Amino acid sequence: MSKLISRRRFLGYLAFGTGILVWPLNVKAETKHHLIVGAGIVGTSIAYALQQAGERVTLIDKDFPAAHASGKTFAWINASYPKQPLNYHLLSRLGIDVYQKWDAALGLEIDWNGSLEWFKNNDENKNMLELVKVIQGFGSNAEIISKEEALADEPKVLLNQKLIVRSPRDGAINPVKAIKKMIQKIKSNGGKVIFPTELLEVATNKKGVIAKTSHGLITADKIVYACGISSNLVAKGEYLKPSTPGLIVTSKPFRQTIKKIVVGPGVHLHQRRDGVVILGEQGNPPTNHDQRLSQRPEQFPNLLVSLEHGQRIVNLAAKFIPQFKDLEIEKVEIGWRPLPLDGKPVVGFLSNHEYLATMHSGISLAPIIAELARDELMFGVKSELLNDFRPQRF
């Protein structure tokens, strides 16, 4: 990226948070109407942030809230070692700060127990440790700890490496419940949430936008596209590469076994307060499943195939958490992830009245993106935090 935030400014952002950066002083904005397209975690968060700031909002979704990636995700909030370079790491770090604020305000019930991570392969583990040292240089509190320290945290986990990465600030969220709580707030304060409603056409003029939808015409001052994997089509541009699927397994409630997010060989998992275990596969699916996925299905062809893949993922987890061999599967889902061309968020104005927000790390970044987008939409300011993530870079 062409412009990197300096380390000194980075530390200043962490010290003061987002508000000092983006809220103009002594400015009273005229109330505007914002149409947000897409009721996943990103779109709903933007609608919530705007509505909480006094704006009129209408949130629409072609299916229903959390219907796609946001409802079929591992739901890990982090600023871990792949979140580089410095500007991306900063955004992710601030994302955790804003999530903690939203958690307190909304009662999101996020489990802030941190994570443990290691690889079975020695070379991969060594590479991870080197990348962790880079983000430690950014000020991250990610730690490289001994196997014994990790076992003190999670005694029921089998570890094959002497050095493990611990990220104490990581969290796990139930995004479906979080989206539901935000929508309740939006509606209780006069906002509109309409689904199923498909966006068909958008016309702009000096005053704003006129959106033709399957629900009828909607006029607004600005429109926000937060459409996940449909962003190229809806925003009429090339921002995303073809999406890839993630398989997510949800178990039936199981006796409490782990507290932290555990990212181990071949699978990552966490256990909710109600005992439900969420598992996500790392790496590529088997070839036969890969061929089936080329048709981009939203679900498996039948329950038997679904359970076969779910059990395969559970078996991977049981190799290092033996108790999980007895997990019973509740459901197995296919989540299609938005993948920006360079892997980084795509956020900003496309025109005076059109705004785009799409990213792969939507779960981690939704609240920080929402607060920054809110201020750009309301006041026309440009957040330096988003300078390197504009749609125009493509």
Beta strands, then each sheet from edge to edge (+ up, - down):
strand 1: 33-37
strand 2: 56-60
strand 3: 76-77
strand 4: 115-117
strand 5: 143-146
strand 6: 163-167
strand 7: 171-172
strand 8: 192-194
strand 9: 199-204
strand 10: 209-213
strand 11: 216-220
strand 12: 222-225
strand 13: 240-251
strand 14: 261-264
strand 15: 267-271
strand 16: 277-281
strand 17: 329-340
strand 18: 346-349
strand 19: 354-358
sheet 1: 8+ 2+ 1+ 12+ 19+ 18-
sheet 2: 3+ 7-
sheet 3: 5+ 6- 4+ 14+ 15- 16+ 13- 17+
sheet 4: 9+ 10- 11+
end
